[in-house]
């Protein structure tokens, strides 16, 4: 947390420890997960994903299995491009009431997310002060995501991780040895480095140290924070970290970040660097749903995986998913969601961010022409780039979709 202006002079203050943030669709079938103490026990082998909307009995991980990076894209076990779309948890030390299986299951079932980012707070009263307590919250969420059959990112949520590198090494050694054999889990080693953190002399050496720790146990995807609150992806790509299944983190907040930041993302991708939007917000001080729609149209066009910030209910914060006092066990009615929360939920359902800004729907082409509306008549394949990829078509966001019900 949180997106910052390009070339911002300083990092706006994070929530103070004395002021904690209080920040029906189909059920996914719940599949058993290996016990963390027995990492060699494996889940049932996933079956081949269908070329039509997901079966109610299959989870995202059942369908897509282990993810990897090919060029600038995430691909699934079959080599098809795949896009993660989900929610980021809020700093664990300030929102622990939402770090539980009930919330994870509600996000998977009602919001239809395929991915949750577990943002374990490190500084400001987090893991560095209470490692056992904060790790226990993270483990609850990771285990719940595994049980729900969705993907989860283990996030070292820190602005000065290089000052806590020894702790990060020990933490990721444990997490990768426990969960690294599972297809569900991704790793984020440094949330948002600050503006003055030099990539070449500070950040890259940190990532160079952390990546091999994880690679002792896991080949799963790792995304790496970039300078200036994870905005300078093009700079990082000029001196990339060596390895496979590595990505570079880009964060945006729609009110303050516009096309100039997207141009940095385009430049990085043109240099061959894959990008993961592990945190984005619908505004900053105010909502900007038009800009949010433009951002998500760009992200969907490029199949960029992304997580919305965030699962919390703090009064006055426009990016909060939940209205103040929302239940810590999920089951939220639409009235318990903020305006941002309702818009984001609609994006997960329909790929168009509630109708504000540029929709991500278009034409899913099979050969030269758009396909039809499918056997069920809904035109599901045309609703987003990720749907089209599941249908094994080629997505054209500028072309109109067939008129489907």
Secondary structure, DSSP 8 states (H G I E B T S, - for coil): -----TT-SS------TTS----------------TT-TT----------SSS--TT--HHHHH-S-EEETTEEE-TTS-B---EEEEE--GGG-GGG-SHHHHHHHHHTS--SEEEEEEE-SSSSTTT-HHHHHHHHHHHHHHHHHHT-EEEEEEE-S-GGGGHHHHHHHHHHHHHHHTTSTTEEEES-S---TT--IIIIIHHHHHHHHHHHHTT--S-EEE--HHHHT-HHHHHTT---SSSEEEEEEEETTT--HHHHHHHHHHHHTT--EEEEEEESBSSSB-HHHHHHHHHHHHHTT--EEEEEE---TT-TT-SB-TT--TT----GGGB-HHHHHHHHHHHHSSGGG-S-----EEEETTEE--S-TTSS-GGGS-HHHHHHTT-EEETTS------
